[in-house]
Amino acid sequence: MYDKTGVVEFATALHELGVELISSGGTAKAIAAAGVPVTDVAEFTGYPAMLGHRVVTLHPLVHGAILADRNDADHQADIERYDIRPIDLVVVNLYPFSSDPSVELLDVGGPTMVRAAAKNHEFVGVLVDPTDYDSVLDEIRANGELSAGLRRRLARKAFSVTAAYDTEIVQWLDSLDSPSGAAPEGDAQ
């Protein structure tokens, strides 16, 4: 999580509402430092971050938990067989790639979790913007869960954010091959 604005307060409120928290890296440390119980994703998956932190959340226990269709018997059988605990809310905000573009800052796991949660918005909420924390907390407090309408709006925002992120990456790659930064001939923009 790049922008940790309000994340500790948000995590605290979620914990007070009975939500189990899973996080990674600096965000997990910040939440734990505030005295809020949090499970590091390495403990959750049984695998540490590897390859210089290129692989942290890319794991079937994470993505199976996000992508499982709660109404599909085969998915439910897999959840049971592989001891997957469903995840109902994914909170990620992406590094502003254009501010310091490089291959090492190109996030793979974050956008993958965002897109997985947005795909499965029938069951999973996805937050990519700290300004949405309050509306999510309000709905959970009022209804015990997120409404289908809010999950759809959050999914739309999530796909919009990942599309913009991918566009930044494409523009950066284009700039490496073209002094003007224009797309190479034959590419659609």
Secondary structure, 3 states (H helix, E strand, C coil): CCCCCCHHHHHHHHHHCCCCCEECHHHHHHHHHCCCCCEEHHHHHCCCCECCCCECCCCHHHHHHHHCCCCCHHHHHHHHHCCCCCCCEEECCCCCHHHCCCHHHCCCHHHHHHHHHHHCCCCCEEECCHHHHHHHHHHHHHHCCCCHHHHHHHHHHHHHHHHHHHHHHHHHHHHHHCCCCCCCCCCCC
